[in-house]
Amino acid sequence: MVVAADGSRNAGDLLPPKPVALPVSIDFLGRRFSEPVIIRIAAAYEQATRHRRPPPGFPPLAGEP
């Protein structure tokens, strides 16, 4: 990125990358009335991967770091 002596930038100048936490989801599909199995699978996935992050403004769930 080129910055002029006065600190201004030109239109179209590229900015450096920023780390961004975008929401991502995963879908677990099953047959009709298989909700208990789907919930167990989803809970096992969440515990195994530790990908869950509490939303801002909400405390972590019991047992979470």
C-alpha positions in Angstrom: 0.0 0.0 0.0 1.4 3.4 -1.0 0.8 6.2 1.5 1.5 9.8 0.5 3.7 12.1 2.7 0.6 13.6 4.2 -0.8 10.2 5.2 -3.5 10.1 2.5 -4.2 7.0 0.4 -5.5 6.7 -3.2 -8.8 5.1 -4.0 -8.3 1.4 -4.9 -5.3 1.0 -2.6 -5.2 -2.4 -1.0 -5.3 -2.8 2.8 -3.4 -5.4 4.8 -5.4 -8.5 5.8 -7.4 -8.5 9.0 -8.2 -11.5 11.1 -12.0 -11.9 11.1 -14.1 -14.4 13.0 -17.0 -15.1 10.7 -19.9 -17.3 11.8 -19.7 -20.8 10.3 -22.3 -23.6 10.7 -22.6 -27.3 10.1 -25.8 -29.2 9.5 -26.5 -32.7 10.8 -29.3 -34.3 8.8 -31.3 -37.4 9.6 -34.5 -39.2 9.0 -37.8 -38.2 10.5 -38.0 -38.6 14.3 -34.2 -39.2 14.6 -33.6 -36.0 16.6 -32.2 -37.7 19.7 -29.5 -39.4 17.6 -28.7 -36.1 15.7 -28.4 -34.2 19.0 -26.0 -36.9 20.4 -23.9 -36.7 17.3 -23.8 -32.9 17.3 -22.9 -32.8 21.0 -20.1 -35.4 20.5 -18.8 -33.3 17.6 -18.8 -30.2 19.7 -17.0 -31.8 22.6 -14.4 -33.5 20.3 -13.5 -30.5 18.3 -13.8 -27.7 21.0 -14.8 -25.3 18.1 -17.6 -23.7 20.1 -17.0 -20.1 21.2 -19.6 -18.4 23.4 -21.3 -15.5 21.7 -20.1 -12.0 22.9 -22.2 -11.0 25.9 -23.0 -14.5 27.1 -21.0 -16.5 29.6 -19.5 -19.9 28.8 -21.6 -22.9 29.6 -20.9 -24.9 32.7 -17.8 -27.0 32.3 -16.3 -24.9 29.5 -13.0 -23.1 30.0 
